[in-house]
Amino acid sequence: MRDCIKDKFRGFAPHFQPKLHVKSGNILSCEALMRWNLDGENIEPSEFIPLAEESGLIIPLSIWMLEACCIFARQMSDTGIHCSIAINMSAQVILHENFLNILEDIVNKTGVDTRCIDIEIIEATLIDDVDKVNTVLEQLHAMGIEISVDDFGTGYSSLSYLNKMVVDRIKIDRSFVIKLNKSEEDRALVSTIVTMGKALHITVTAEGVEQLSEYQFLEEIGCDEIQGYLISPTLDRNSFLEFIENWHSTGLEQFIIKKNNFN
C-alpha cells in the first residue's frame, strides 16, 4: 500500500461535500475529502491517512490535494460558480517549514482567488502548540485564506483557546449532532456553541446532519451552515458540479417541500 501511495498518488481523488447556508438556501462552500480507489477497491481514509502520517507521505499527499482543490476552485470561479473549498490539513503539514512558500507557489500557479480557499484544521492542532499554529494562521489570513476548526467541542480547552486564535469558522462535531434528538445536554451544548460563535463573529457549521429534526433544531438556534447526508453525500468532481447546477432548480425546491411536510 505504501508503494502505491508513492506511485504519483495513483487512484487518489478529491471528493466534495456541499455545505448549505441555512439563511439563504445557497450552497456557498464545500469540504474536500480525499478518496482512494486502488485497482477497483475503495480504501477507507481511516486506513491510508494514518499510514501516510506515519511514513511522512502525508505532506506530499496533502500538497497534491491542495493543488488539485485550487485548480478546481479556479475552474468553478471561471464558470461563474462561487463556492469555496475547505481542505483538511494536519499539524504535520501546516507546521512544515516550507508549507507557506509551497502554498504561495500553488496560488500563483493556479491563479485561484484565495478567498475560495479554506484551510481546515482539527481542534487538537490548536491546543498542541497555540503560539506556533497561530503564527501560521495569521499568515494564511493575510493571504485572504479562511480558517476552520474541525471537530469543535471534542477538546477540553475549546473555549479558552478560541478567542486567542485567528479563526473564521468552527464545525460542530458530528458526535454532538447525532444526539440532538436524544440528549438535552447535547442540545444545550450545541446551542451554546452557536451563541458563542455569533458573539465572536465566527461562522458555525454543523457536521453530519442527516435528519430533518436535526436541521430544524439547528435552524431554530441560528446555526449558519449544515453539512451532511440530509443535503448530499460526498461527491466526485463531476457529480458535485451537477449537484451545484441542479440545486436551485430542483434540489432546493425539493428540500423546502420536505421541510414543509415535516413541519
Secondary structure as the mmCIF struct_conf table of DSSP 4:
data_model
#
loop_
_struct_conf.conf_type_id
_struct_conf.id
_struct_conf.beg_label_comp_id
_struct_conf.beg_label_asym_id
_struct_conf.beg_label_seq_id
_struct_conf.end_label_comp_id
_struct_conf.end_label_asym_id
_struct_conf.end_label_seq_id
HELX_RH_AL_P HELX_RH_AL_P1 ARG A 2 LYS A 6
TURN_TY1_P TURN_TY1_P1 ASP A 7 GLY A 11
STRN STRN1 PHE A 12 HIS A 21
TURN_TY1_P TURN_TY1_P2 VAL A 22 SER A 24
STRN STRN2 ILE A 27 LEU A 38
TURN_TY1_P TURN_TY1_P3 ASP A 39 GLY A 40
STRN STRN3 GLU A 41 ILE A 43
HELX_LH_PP_P HELX_LH_PP_P1 GLU A 44 GLU A 44
HELX_RH_AL_P HELX_RH_AL_P2 PRO A 45 SER A 55
TURN_TY1_P TURN_TY1_P4 GLY A 56 LEU A 57
HELX_RH_AL_P HELX_RH_AL_P3 ILE A 58 ASP A 78
TURN_TY1_P TURN_TY1_P5 THR A 79 GLY A 80
STRN STRN4 SER A 84 ASN A 88
HELX_RH_AL_P HELX_RH_AL_P4 ALA A 91 ILE A 94
TURN_TY1_P TURN_TY1_P6 LEU A 95 LEU A 95
BEND BEND1 HIS A 96 HIS A 96
TURN_TY1_P TURN_TY1_P7 GLU A 97 ASN A 98
HELX_RH_AL_P HELX_RH_AL_P5 PHE A 99 THR A 110
TURN_TY1_P TURN_TY1_P8 GLY A 111 GLY A 111
HELX_RH_3T_P HELX_RH_3T_P1 THR A 114 CYS A 116
STRN STRN5 ILE A 117 ILE A 122
HELX_RH_AL_P HELX_RH_AL_P6 GLU A 123 ASP A 128
HELX_RH_AL_P HELX_RH_AL_P7 VAL A 130 ALA A 142
TURN_TY1_P TURN_TY1_P9 MET A 143 GLY A 144
STRN STRN6 GLU A 146 PHE A 152
TURN_TY1_P TURN_TY1_P10 GLY A 153 GLY A 153
BEND BEND2 THR A 154 GLY A 155
TURN_TY1_P TURN_TY1_P11 TYR A 156 SER A 157
HELX_RH_AL_P HELX_RH_AL_P8 SER A 158 LEU A 162
TURN_TY1_P TURN_TY1_P12 ASN A 163 LYS A 164
BEND BEND3 MET A 165 MET A 165
BEND BEND4 ASP A 168 ASP A 168
STRN STRN7 ARG A 169 ILE A 172
HELX_RH_AL_P HELX_RH_AL_P9 ARG A 174 VAL A 177
TURN_TY1_P TURN_TY1_P13 ILE A 178 LYS A 182
HELX_RH_AL_P HELX_RH_AL_P10 GLU A 184 ALA A 199
TURN_TY1_P TURN_TY1_P14 LEU A 200 HIS A 201
STRN STRN8 THR A 203 ALA A 206
HELX_RH_AL_P HELX_RH_AL_P11 LEU A 212 GLU A 220
TURN_TY1_P TURN_TY1_P15 ILE A 221 GLY A 222
STRN STRN9 GLU A 225 GLN A 227
BEND BEND5 GLY A 228 GLY A 228
TURN_TY1_P TURN_TY1_P16 TYR A 229 ILE A 231
STRN STRN10 LEU A 235 LEU A 235
HELX_RH_AL_P HELX_RH_AL_P12 ARG A 237 ASN A 246
HELX_RH_PI_P HELX_RH_PI_P1 TRP A 247 GLY A 251
HELX_RH_AL_P HELX_RH_AL_P13 LEU A 252 PHE A 262
#
